[in-house]
Amino acid sequence: MISGRLKNFVLDTNVVLHDPQAITKFGDNNVIIPIYVVEEVDNFKRQLNELGRAARHFSRMLDEFRLQGSLAQGVRMANGGTIRVLPTLRQYLPKDGLASSKESPDTLIMGVALRLKAEEPDIPCIFITKDTNLRIRADGMGLDTENYEERGVSIDDLYPGAIELRVDADIIDELYNAREVTLNFSPSQEANMAFECAELTGDIEDARKYLYPNEYVRLVNRHEESHTAMARLLPQQNKLVSLITTRHGFSGCWGIKPRNKEQHFALDCLLDDNIKLVTLLGKAGTGKTLVALAAGLQKASEEQTYSKLLVARPIFPLGKDVGYLPGSIEDKLNPWMQPIFDNVEFLMGLNEEDKRRGRRSYRELIDMGMLQIEALTYIRGRSIPNQYIIIDEAQNLTPHEVKTIITRVGQGTKVVLTGDPYQIDNPYVDAESNGLSYVINKFKGIDIAATVTLTKGERSKLAEIASNLL
């Protein structure tokens, strides 16, 4: 009955709260839920947040399996694996000096893995937890232990959205003259609609690269480093096209012009109405929010392509929270949205003297209905058509929250997600499991999506040095 490939996976509480569907994602192996995990999940199910939703979902799934048979004996799942709920036995509790008459939940949960290792020695037992210290403890007790990363993407492997290619001079010249270059290779059979190319010359060379739809390319003359051009791969047409920001007649976007190649890339996809989802990531001071707001105001107020610009950001404090704020919803949101207002006033060229003289501010844009500030709390259930939506600080969102936001999008709406995966305030996500990284990974290769990574700080010399050193 036991094959050499069969494994026992014991899941910690934080795994099922991170992903309630985790119990179905271990193939045809045995998934074991310590009974103490069920007790801990019960403490979260009444919360009206993401953790509460995950706890309720997980509880319902377990109850559905319970109706099919005894969870103590094991219930067969659709993927061929089995699900069991087990307690530990006192003789298997770790003798690491931490056990007492009232063991901690972590100790009791780890005890189930130790029990299985002793009672079923022929089946490899792997303890799955997102708790770093508990993984260290489990390893010290001789358990095989792993982090749960099924939904994550390595931050080092995150799709950057751009690539540099060395080409012959005539390709660059053709791009400048005709604004486009037809690529002389065919689409590959790789997933995500990737394109396989060999330095764009038609030669079959050893080093092959992949271009994704809407990926940005910096072309460099292989014989003259200073001879360069910037382009974007046009989906489905097998062409590189010049950027909006480099074409004749482009005078800026709401008073700003790009200062580096990444900002050129960002403004190009932000201003292209065919691209419906844009993800901008980069460290502090690279201009993510500023260029997104400039493009949104350009499209909503100047070109009137969209009915309004809607800006939202998750509410997570830096440091100790100041507690409840008085006033209306707008009054409560003002402290959280001040970075947005600062950027809008910068775009409007306002200084303190202008404000004292009564010159228009962001307040006028809100009164005219061109700019709307919202909390993400109230977005569920809405349908938002024909709007330019910016979700700032998206690295603090979970994958489920990002899905909820994007699925609210109606006809004609564009969504921009900005953030820095290295600056996360939400304790329940990390650099690899947050919603921004998740979207970048999933939408890589989709012809209505684009990603740009901004690396050069433009806020100030001090801010750039601090970002690099600190």
C-alpha positions in Angstrom: 0.0 0.0 0.0 2.9 2.3 0.7 4.9 3.4 -2.3 8.4 4.8 -2.2 7.1 8.2 -3.4 4.4 8.6 -0.7 5.1 11.3 1.9 3.4 12.7 5.0 3.1 16.4 5.0 2.2 18.0 8.4 0.9 21.5 8.0 1.3 24.4 10.6 -1.5 26.9 11.3 0.2 29.7 9.4 0.2 27.6 6.2 -3.6 27.2 6.1 -4.2 30.8 7.0 -1.8 31.9 4.3 -3.5 29.6 1.7 -6.7 27.7 2.8 -6.3 25.6 -0.4 -2.9 24.4 0.7 -4.3 21.0 1.8 -5.1 20.2 -1.9 -1.7 21.1 -3.3 0.5 18.3 -2.2 -0.4 15.8 -4.9 -1.3 12.2 -4.1 0.5 12.3 -0.7 -0.9 12.3 2.9 -1.7 15.7 4.3 -2.0 15.8 8.1 -3.6 18.6 10.1 -2.7 18.6 13.8 -5.9 19.0 15.9 -4.2 22.0 17.5 -4.2 23.7 14.1 -8.0 23.5 14.1 -8.1 25.0 17.5 -5.9 27.9 16.5 -7.8 28.5 13.3 -11.0 28.7 15.4 -9.6 31.8 17.1 -9.4 33.6 13.8 -12.7 32.7 12.1 -14.7 35.7 13.6 -12.3 38.3 12.3 -13.6 40.5 9.5 -10.4 40.5 7.5 -8.3 38.3 5.2 -7.2 36.0 8.1 -10.9 35.5 9.1 -11.9 34.7 5.5 -9.0 32.2 5.2 -10.0 30.6 8.6 -13.6 30.2 7.6 -12.7 28.8 4.2 -10.4 26.3 5.7 -12.9 25.2 8.3 -15.6 24.7 5.6 -13.2 22.5 3.5 -12.4 20.3 6.5 -16.1 19.9 7.3 -16.8 18.8 3.8 -14.1 16.2 4.0 -15.5 15.1 7.4 -18.9 14.3 5.7 -17.1 11.9 3.4 -15.5 9.8 6.1 -13.5 9.8 9.3 -10.8 12.4 9.4 -9.0 10.4 12.1 -8.6 7.5 9.6 -8.1 9.6 6.5 -10.3 10.8 3.7 -9.4 10.5 0.0 -9.2 13.8 -1.8 -9.8 14.5 -5.5 -6.1 14.7 -6.3 -5.5 11.2 -5.0 -4.0 12.2 -1.6 -5.6 11.8 1.8 -6.4 14.3 4.5 -6.1 13.4 8.2 -6.6 15.3 11.5 -4.5 13.9 14.3 -3.5 14.7 17.9 -0.1 14.1 19.3 0.8 11.7 22.1 2.7 12.8 25.2 5.5 10.3 24.6 6.3 12.0 21.3 6.5 15.6 22.6 10.0 17.0 22.1 12.3 16.8 25.1 14.0 20.1 24.3 13.7 21.8 27.6 10.7 23.8 26.5 7.9 21.3 27.2 5.9 21.9 30.4 2.6 20.8 31.9 1.0 23.2 29.4 2.9 22.9 26.1 2.8 25.7 23.6 0.7 25.2 20.5 3.9 25.1 18.4 5.2 22.3 20.5 2.0 20.3 20.2 1.8 20.8 16.4 5.4 19.7 16.0 4.7 16.7 18.2 2.3 15.4 15.6 5.2 15.3 13.0 7.4 13.6 15.6 4.6 11.0 16.2 4.3 10.2 12.5 8.0 9.9 12.1 8.1 7.3 14.9 4.9 5.4 14.0 5.3 5.4 10.2 9.1 5.2 9.7 8.8 3.9 6.1 7.0 7.1 5.0 9.1 10.3 4.8 7.5 13.0 7.1 7.9 16.7 6.1 6.9 19.5 8.5 5.6 22.5 6.6 5.6 25.9 8.4 6.1 29.5 7.5 7.5 30.2 11.0 11.3 30.5 10.7 12.0 29.8 14.4 9.7 26.7 14.4 11.6 25.4 11.3 14.8 25.8 13.2 13.4 23.9 16.2 11.9 21.2 14.1 15.3 20.7 12.3 17.0 20.5 15.7 14.6 17.7 16.6 15.5 15.7 13.5 12.5 16.6 11.3 12.6 17.4 7.7 11.0 20.8 7.4 10.2 23.2 4.6 8.7 26.6 4.1 5.4 26.8 2.2 6.1 28.8 -0.9 3.7 27.3 -3.5 2.1 30.7 -4.2 5.3 32.7 -3.9 7.9 33.7 -6.4 11.5 34.1 -5.6 12.3 37.8 -5.4 15.6 37.2 -7.2 13.7 35.6 -10.1 11.0 38.2 -10.3 10.3 39.3 -13.9 12.0 42.7 -14.4 10.0 43.7 -17.5 13.0 44.8 -19.5 16.1 43.4 -21.2 19.2 44.7 -23.0 20.2 43.2 -26.3 23.2 43.8 -28.5 22.3 44.2 -32.2 23.7 45.4 -35.5 23.5 49.2 -36.2 21.0 48.8 -39.0 18.3 47.5 -36.6 18.7 50.6 -34.4 18.6 52.9 -37.4 15.5 51.2 -38.8 13.8 51.7 -35.4 14.6 55.4 -35.4 13.4 55.9 -39.0 10.3 53.7 -39.2 9.5 53.6 -35.4 9.2 49.8 -35.6 11.4 46.8 -36.5 9.9 43.5 -37.6 11.6 40.6 -35.9 12.9 37.8 -38.1 12.1 34.9 -35.8 8.9 33.0 -35.1 7.2 32.7 -31.7 8.4 29.7 -29.7 6.3 27.1 -28.1 7.2 28.3 -24.6 4.5 29.0 -22.0 3.3 32.5 -21.3 3.5 33.5 -25.0 7.3 33.9 -24.8 9.3 34.8 -27.9 12.6 33.1 -28.5 15.3 35.2 -30.3 19.0 35.1 -30.9 20.1 38.7 -30.6 17.6 39.9 -33.2 19.9 39.3 -36.1 18.5 36.1 -37.4 21.7 34.3 -36.5 21.5 31.1 -34.5 23.7 31.8 -31.6 24.4 29.9 -28.4 23.0 32.5 -26.0 19.2 32.6 -26.5 16.9 35.0 -24.7 13.2 35.3 -24.3 11.1 38.4 -25.0 7.6 38.5 -23.5 4.7 40.6 -24.9 5.2 44.3 -23.8 8.7 43.6 -22.6 10.9 46.6 -22.9 14.2 46.4 -24.8 17.3 48.6 -24.7 19.1 48.0 -28.0 22.8 48.5 -28.0 25.0 48.6 -31.1 27.4 45.7 -30.7 30.2 47.8 -32.3 29.5 51.2 -30.7 28.2 51.3 -27.1 26.8 54.9 -27.4 24.5 54.0 -30.3 21.3 52.8 -28.5 17.6 52.8 -28.8 14.6 51.9 -26.6 11.6 49.8 -27.8 8.8 47.6 -26.6 7.7 44.2 -28.0 4.3 44.7 -29.6 2.1 41.7 -28.7 1.0 39.3 -31.5 2.7 41.4 -34.3 6.3 40.2 -33.7 7.5 43.8 -33.8 9.6 46.1 -31.7 8.1 49.6 -31.6 9.5 52.9 -30.4 8.3 54.4 -27.1 5.6 57.1 -26.9 8.1 59.2 -24.9 10.7 59.2 -27.6 8.5 60.1 -30.5 8.4 63.5 -32.1 5.8 65.8 -30.5 6.0 64.3 -27.0 6.2 67.3 -24.7 5.9 65.7 -21.4 3.2 64.2 -19.2 1.4 66.6 -16.9 4.5 68.8 -16.6 7.1 66.0 -16.2 9.5 64.2 -18.5 11.3 60.9 -17.8 14.7 61.2 -16.3 16.1 57.7 -17.0 15.3 54.7 -19.3 13.1 53.0 -16.7 10.9 56.1 -16.4 10.7 56.1 -20.2 9.5 52.5 -20.0 7.0 53.3 -17.3 5.4 56.3 -19.0 5.1 54.4 -22.2 3.0 51.6 -20.8 1.1 54.0 -18.5 0.0 56.1 -21.5 -0.8 53.2 -23.8 -4.5 52.5 -23.6 -4.0 49.0 -25.0 -2.2 47.9 -21.8 -4.8 47.4 -19.1 -2.6 46.3 -16.3 0.7 47.9 -15.3 2.9 46.8 -12.4 5.7 49.2 -11.3 8.2 48.1 -8.7 11.3 49.8 -7.3 12.9 51.2 -4.2 11.9 54.4 -2.5 12.5 57.6 -4.6 12.5 56.0 -8.0 9.3 57.8 -9.0 6.8 55.0 -9.2 3.9 56.9 -7.7 4.7 60.2 -9.3 4.8 58.9 -12.9 1.7 56.8 -12.3 -0.2 59.9 -11.0 1.1 62.0 -13.9 -0.1 59.5 -16.5 -3.4 59.1 -14.7 -4.1 62.8 -14.6 -3.0 63.2 -18.2 -5.5 60.5 -19.3 -8.4 61.5 -17.0 -8.2 65.3 -17.1 -6.4 66.3 -20.3 -7.2 63.6 -22.8 -10.4 62.5 -21.0 -9.9 58.9 -22.0 -11.1 57.9 -18.6 -13.9 59.3 -16.5 -11.7 59.8 -13.4 -8.5 58.9 -11.7 -9.1 56.6 -8.6 -6.3 56.2 -6.2 -6.3 53.7 -3.3 -3.7 52.3 -0.9 -3.8 49.7 1.9 -3.9 51.0 5.4 -0.8 49.7 7.2 1.1 52.0 9.7 4.8 52.4 9.8 5.6 51.8 13.4 3.1 52.1 16.2 -0.4 52.9 15.1 -1.9 56.2 16.5 -5.3 54.6 17.0 -8.7 55.6 15.8 -9.0 58.9 13.9 -11.9 61.3 14.3 -14.2 62.7 11.6 -15.7 61.4 8.4 -14.3 58.7 6.1 -12.4 61.4 4.2 -11.0 62.9 7.4 -9.8 59.4 8.5 -8.2 58.8 5.1 -6.3 62.1 4.8 -3.2 61.0 6.9 -2.9 57.8 4.9 -3.3 59.5 1.6 -1.0 62.5 2.3 1.8 61.0 0.1 -0.6 61.0 -2.8 -1.6 64.6 -2.2 2.0 65.6 -1.9 2.7 64.1 -5.4 -0.3 65.7 -6.9 0.7 69.1 -5.6 4.2 68.6 -6.9 2.8 67.8 -10.4 0.6 71.0 -10.1 3.7 73.0 -9.3 2.3 74.2 -6.0 4.5 75.7 -3.3 3.6 77.3 0.1 3.2 80.8 -1.4 0.8 79.5 -4.1 -1.3 77.8 -1.4 -1.5 81.0 0.7 -2.6 82.9 -2.4 -5.4 80.4 -2.9 -4.1 78.8 -6.1 -5.9 75.5 -6.9 -4.8 72.4 -5.2 -5.6 68.7 -5.3 -8.9 69.7 -3.5 -10.1 71.2 -6.7 -9.5 68.0 -8.7 -11.5 66.1 -6.1 -14.3 68.6 -6.2 -14.4 68.4 -10.0 -14.7 64.7 -9.9 -11.4 64.1 -11.7 -9.6 62.6 -8.7 -11.1 60.1 -6.2 -9.3 58.8 -3.1 -10.6 55.5 -1.6 -9.8 52.9 0.9 -9.5 49.4 -0.4 -11.7 48.2 2.4 -14.8 49.1 0.5 -13.9 47.8 -3.0 -15.4 44.3 -2.8 -18.6 43.9 -4.7 -18.1 47.0 -6.9 -17.8 47.1 -10.7 -15.6 50.0 -11.8 -15.8 50.9 -15.5 -13.9 53.5 -17.5 -11.5 54.6 -14.8 -7.8 54.9 -14.3 -7.0 53.1 -11.1 -3.8 53.3 -9.1 -3.2 51.0 -6.2 -0.2 52.4 -4.3 1.9 50.3 -1.9 0.5 47.1 -3.4 3.3 45.0 -1.8 1.2 45.1 1.4 -1.6 43.2 -0.3 -2.2 39.5 -0.2 -2.7 37.6 -3.5 -6.4 37.2 -2.7 -6.8 40.9 -2.1 -5.1 41.8 -5.4 -7.4 39.3 -7.2 -10.4 41.0 -5.5 -9.3 44.4 -6.8 -8.5 43.4 -10.4 -11.7 41.4 -10.8 -13.6 44.6 -9.9 -12.4 46.2 -13.2 -15.1 47.1 -15.6 -15.0 47.8 -19.4 -12.4 50.4 -20.3 -10.7 50.5 -17.0 -6.9 50.5 -16.5 -5.2 49.3 -13.3 -1.7 50.3 -12.1 -0.1 48.6 -9.1 3.0 50.2 -7.6 5.2 49.1 -4.7 8.5 47.9 -3.4 8.6 44.2 -2.3 11.5 45.0 0.1 9.3 47.5 2.1 6.5 45.4 3.5 4.5 46.5 6.6 1.9 43.7 6.4 3.0 41.0 8.9 1.2 38.2 6.9 3.1 38.6 3.6 6.7 38.7 2.7 8.8 39.7 -0.4 7.9 36.5 -2.2 4.2 36.0 -1.2 2.8 39.5 -1.5 0.2 40.4 -4.0 2.5 42.6 -6.2 5.0 39.9 -6.7 2.2 37.4 -7.3 0.6 39.5 -10.1 4.0 40.2 -11.8 4.7 36.5 -12.0 1.2 35.5 -13.1 0.7 38.2 -15.8 4.2 37.8 -17.3 3.5 37.1 -21.0 -0.1 38.4 -21.0 -0.6 40.8 -24.0 -2.5 43.4 -22.1 -0.1 43.7 -19.2 3.4 45.2 -18.7 5.9 45.4 -15.9 8.6 48.0 -15.3 11.3 47.8 -12.6 12.7 51.2 -11.6 16.2 51.2 -10.1 17.6 54.7 -10.2 16.5 57.1 -7.4 15.4 60.5 -8.6 14.0 62.0 -5.4 17.2 63.5 -4.1 20.9 62.6 -3.7 20.4 62.0 0.0 17.4 59.8 -0.6 19.2 57.7 -3.2 22.3 57.2 -0.9 20.0 56.3 2.1 18.1 53.8 0.0 21.3 52.1 -1.1 23.2 52.2 2.3 20.3 51.6 4.7 
